[in-house]
Every structure is written in C-alpha cells, then in structure tokens.
C-alpha cells in the first residue's frame, strides 16, 4: 500500500484533522521539551578592536575568524555516507528448488534452466543442465526469470559445498604497466578459461539431474527448446 498523509485534505482544501487533533494523534505531548536558556550567549561574528593613532578612527570592527585567502577553482565532490544496508532478496513464492525457469537476459536468454537453490546474496543458482542445453552452473537475478509450473524433484540431489557467491568470482587481473615499445604489440589480455574444478562440479551435478529428467516424458526436449514469442502472443496473458 502506498504511503499516504495522516491528515489528508477534504473538499475545498480543508484538512481532515485540526492542529490539536494532530498533536494528540502524533503523541507529541510525550516528547521532551527543550528549554532555551535565556542567558545563552549568541555567537559573535565581529568584534571591536582599538586602533592607535589620532587619525585612524580609534577603533575598527573586524571579524572574529579570519577568512580564507584563497579558494579552490574547482569544487571537489564530497563523499556522502550512505546508510543503506544490503539485504538478501526474498525468494518469490513461485520459485522453489527444482522449478524450471525461463531466462530473460544474458547470453542464454530464452533458454530453460533448473533452479537449484538460493545463494546467501539472494541470487539464484541454476543450470541447464549443461549436457542438455549448454547452460552451465551460474548465478541469476530472480528479476530476470519467469517461473513455470513445471518442476523436477531434486530433493535427493547433492550439490557441492563450494557452490556459493565466492565460487563464481573471478580473480582480479593485474594492472597494465606502461612499458616501452616492445609491450605495445604484445597481446596482454588474458582470455578466461574454465577451471578444472568447475568442470568436475558441473559433471557431478549433471550426472544427478539427467536421470531425473529422463523419468519425465518429453522433459529433455522441453529443456532444449527456446522460449520465443510470435505474432499475437502476449506474455502477460500466458500461463507458464
């Protein structure tokens, strides 16, 4: 429900509650009233300074704090402290382990995958499996998937313990050094290659999922097919 004002306006711009009624509804009488000390001294920005000499006016009004002699020509951006706390995203009610999802973004857009579990960061761990439609173990945001009613019982599937958020982070590449002419023509970009551990983990997961897929008729063909829309088809009118 959208946030609305407690004291909304009625017809003609008249507020619903009076000032005293809002004082009671907000419980402002419970708050501590801060008393202002009348003897509190006000901050003085200028002071009178005596000046020697007959023709100098005997006194001068000068500021208490000296102003800066120079100011920067460009304003440096000030970093503002953020109070936002990153919390893991809640799992949608339509998502459950073993549910078949449709990817809506990325290099595997339109493919169907099997949802394995939710990671601590809130992202979803999915796989094709790789030997069925070529989708490896990867993380997906639940905002970019469509949940279908098709499910596979993966209660007996044992996932490797290393499958977490840190499992998918790549190592930071070293910074490029400004070398001489010999380094200009060298190809310093390192191409990404899949590690042997990820290959073994993928085979371990696929070996458990493929027998479960074969038990359901037409499930293998369903996972291999891509989701597409044709003329006159609207996703908001479909039942997945």
N, C-alpha and C positions, 0 to 999 in steps of 0.2 A: 504494500500500500504506500502511495506517495505521501511525503511529508506535507502536512497542512498546518496552517496557523491555528493556534488555540482560539484566538479572538478574531474570527473572520468577519468581514463586513456584510451587513444586510443590505436590503434595497435602500438606495439613496445615500450609500456611503456611511451608514451608521454602524458602529461596532456592536457586536452581539453582547459583550460584557462591558460594564463600566470600569473605571480605573480602580475603584475599591474592590470590585469583584475579582479583577485580575490579580490584585495584591493578595487576596485570600487564596485564589486558585494556585498561584505560584509559590505560596508559603514563604513570602518574602519577610514575614514577621519573625521567622526562625533564624534569619541571618544576623550575624553580629554587626552592629552599627559602629562604624569607625568614627570616633570623635576627633575633630581637628583642634589641636592645641592653639589657642589664640596667641600665645607667646612665641610661637614658632617663627623664627626669622626667615624672611624672604631672601631668596638668592639675589645678591647684589652683583650686577654686571659691570658697573662703573664705580669709580672712587675718585675723590678729590685729592689732588696731590699739590702741596705747596711748591711754588717756584720762586727762587731767589732772583733778585734784580728789581729795580724800580720800574722799569718799562716793560716788564714781562707779564703783567696782569696778576701777580702774586699767587695765583692758583690755576690749575688745569684739571679738566675731567678726563681721566684715562681709563681704559678698560682693565678689569681685574686680571683677565687672562689675555696673554699676547696672541695675536692671530698668526697664522702660518705665513711665512714669507713667500712660499711657492706652492703651487697646486699642480697635481699631475694633469697632463694634457688629455689623457685617456682614462676613462672610468674602468677600473678593474672589477670584473664580476665578483660579487660576494657570494660565497657558498652558503646556502641556507640549509640548516639542519632539518632533515626530514624525519617526521615521527611515524612514518608508515612502517608497519610490521608485515613482513612477507609471511603469509599463512598458506598452508597447502589447500588446494582447491578441493571442495567437497565433490564426492562422486555422484553423478546423476543417478536418479532412480532407475533409469532404463539401462544402465550399464552394470554388468555383472560378469565375473570371470567365466570365460567360455562363450561369451556373446560374440557374434560375428558383426564387425563394424565395417563401414564404408569410409575410406579416406577421402577427404575433400581438398587437401592441399599437399604440396610436396612432390617429390619425384615419382611417388607411387600413387598419385591422385586417381581416384576412381576404382582402385583395387579393393578387394575384400580381405580382411585380416581377422585373426582370432585374438580377442582380448584376454591377456594372461593375468595381470594384476595391476594395482595402482602403486606407483612408487612414492616414497616419502615426500617428494617435491610436488605431488599432485598430478603428474603426467601419467599417461597410460603406457604400459608395456605390451606391445603387440608383436605378432609375427604372422607370416603368410599362411602356412609355413613356407620356408624358402624353397624347398624342393617342389612345392605345388605351384606357386605363382611368383616366386622370386622376391618376396618381401622378407628381409632378414629381421632379426630382433632389433627393435627400435623404439624410441620414445615418441609419443604423440600427445598433443594437447587435446583434451576432450571437446574443445570448442570447434575442432576441425574434423569431427567424425559424426556419422549417422549410425545410430544403434538400430539393429534389426532384431526381429523376434526369433531369428534362428540361433540356436545355442548348441554347444558341444559340451558334454560332461568332462571336465578336466580336473575333477576332484582328486584323481589319482596321479596326476602329472606332477613330477618333482622337478622344480626349477633350480638351477644352480644358485648357490648362496651369494655369489659375486654379482648377480644381476641387480644393480642399484643405479643411482644417479651418477656416481663416480665411475661406473663401468663404461659409460658412453662418452666421458670427457676425453678430448684429445690432448696430447701433450703440446705445450706451447713451443712454437718454433723459435729458434734463436734469431735475434735481430740481425738485419743485413748490415755488414760492415762496409764503410766507404773505402774500398781498396783502390788499387791502381787500375791501369788499363787492362791488365790480364784478367781481372774479375768481371769486366763488363760483358764479355762474350760467353761467360760460363753460365750455365743454367742452374741457378741456386735454389729454385723452387723444388721442394721435396714433395713428391706425389704420395698421397695417402694409400696405404696398403693395409688390408685386414690382417689382424694378428692371428696367430695360430690358436690362441685361447678362445677367441670369438668363433672361429670355425668349429672348434670342438664343442663349444656350448650350443651352437646352432644345430649341429648334428644330434646332440643329446636331446634337445627339445623336439626336433623334427621326428626323431625315432619314436617318441611317445605320442605325438599328435597324429601322425599319418595313420596308424591302426585305428584310432578313434574316428577319423574322417571316413575311412573305408567302410565302417559299420553302418553309416547312414547312406542310403542310396542317393546318387546324384550330388553329394556334398562336394566331392572333388571338382566336378565340373562347375559347380556354383561358385567355389572359391577362385577358380581360374578365370571366370568371366568378369569383365569390367562393367561397372555401373555407368550407363550413359542415358542421356535424355534425348528423346526425339521430338519432332514437331507435335504440339498439342499435349505434351506430357508436362505436368507441373509437380515438383517435389512436395509442396505443401498439401497436395490432395492425394498423395500416395500413402499406403500402409506398408512399412518395411518389415 
